[in-house]
Amino acid sequence: MKLSITCTRELNNGNTIPLFGLGVYQARQGSECEQAVLSALEAGYRHIDTAAIYRNEESVGAAIKKSKVPRDEIFLTTKLWNSDHDDPEGALKASLKRLGLSYVDLYLIHWPVEKKRLHAWHILEKLYKKGLAKNIGVSNFTVRHLKDLMAKSNVVPAVNQVEFSPFLNQTDLLAFCEKEKIALEAYSPLTKGEKFKDKTLMTIAKKYGKTPAQILIRWCLQHDVIVIPKSVRKERILENADIFDFEISAPGMKTLDNLNEEYRTSWDPTDIP
Ligand SMILES: NC(=O)c1ccc[n+]([C@@H]2O[C@H](COP(=O)([O-])OP(=O)(O)OC[C@H]3O[C@@H](n4cnc5c(N)ncnc54)[C@H](OP(=O)(O)O)[C@@H]3O)[C@@H](O)[C@H]2O)c1
């Protein structure tokens, strides 16, 4: 399959999700976030990832409105924060109000909160049936959290959004998700810039005439993993999307796969009971 900025992958309910998008964690509410989303939509991005806890949903919604891109051409994700597991319906409605939208394309449980996540998921199932969320999924769930959820509910999460990069390649989780038809989505795919100076990564980037950031994003896509690099700078938003004119060779992918060192930039959910 030839990859492009708008190419999609099918979810387990028959809907589709653009494989490539923009993340807006730490994009400041106001002109910084709004301008980033506008730049991305102008550049052809059609998938935006925010969360209630990022406190920038108003700006994301304002940019979507300003962009004039039809709502049904944009895939918008937001997330249920940990302190809202008792009332996911109220939390989603508050997010929709801030976004100025009538539905989200994907609503995720942000973290697998102990003792509360199952109740939250059952409410998400209802929100999905009501159409307030076109798709529902989870984030930071390990295989154990997924198995537990799936054993006690009716809807299989469409997506699991987790930290994923050549330095944390999540082999077991990826295999499990593929088997269960849960699409894996990569957050912090650029390792927040912390691994840009890795020698192997730099060598591969040089070989293709690309930047380390571009190699990291392309590596996710070639694993059929959804990827949402964040930037608030127009030139980087463009750079991160300029990845559809080359392909990392099979040996190059193997070399990148071998960089795994369980390197995380965020909290590790493994020990959450
Ligand atoms: N579900 C979760 O728990 C969770 C956790 C973390 C993240 N996420 C989602 O995943 C998205 C991406 O992850 P992330 O924001 O943690 O990290 P990331 O995308 O790995 O890296 C973002 C950092 O890299 C910089 N950057 C971006 N493009 C660059 C380029 N081409 N060259 C050099 N530097 C570049 C950005 O700075 P500038 O903005 O200044 O360009 C920012 O500091 C988030 O925005 C969020 O939507 C979800």
The ligand as an ORCA input file, in Angstrom:
! r2SCAN-3c Opt
* xyz 0 1
  N      -2.246      9.106     25.733
  C      -1.258      9.608     26.415
  O      -1.064      9.326     27.610
  C      -0.298     10.528     25.721
  C       0.929     10.858     26.318
  C       1.789     11.700     25.635
  C       1.437     12.177     24.388
  N       0.228     11.871     23.819
  C      -0.196     12.382     22.494
  O       0.839     12.132     21.550
  C       1.281     13.365     20.972
  C       2.757     13.302     20.624
  O       3.546     13.010     21.763
  P       4.424     14.107     22.560
  O       3.846     15.448     22.374
  O       4.572     13.591     23.944
  O       5.861     14.012     21.931
  P       6.544     13.890     20.472
  O       5.563     14.070     19.387
  O       7.376     12.664     20.529
  O       7.562     15.118     20.490
  C       7.139     16.447     20.592
  C       8.372     17.320     20.832
  O       9.249     17.269     19.707
  C       9.403     18.574     19.141
  N       9.386     18.390     17.671
  C       8.324     18.084     16.899
  N       8.697     17.929     15.608
  C      10.020     18.145     15.565
  C      10.970     18.150     14.521
  N      10.610     17.858     13.270
  N      12.272     18.423     14.830
  C      12.637     18.695     16.098
  N      11.776     18.721     17.142
  C      10.476     18.436     16.878
  C       8.249     19.395     19.667
  O       8.596     20.759     19.829
  P       7.775     21.966     19.135
  O       6.330     21.814     19.466
  O       8.411     23.175     19.752
  O       8.061     21.840     17.666
  C       8.022     18.763     21.058
  O       8.940     19.290     21.984
  C       0.919     14.390     22.061
  O       0.942     15.724     21.592
  C      -0.427     13.896     22.495
  O      -1.420     14.272     21.562
  C      -0.637     11.036     24.476
*
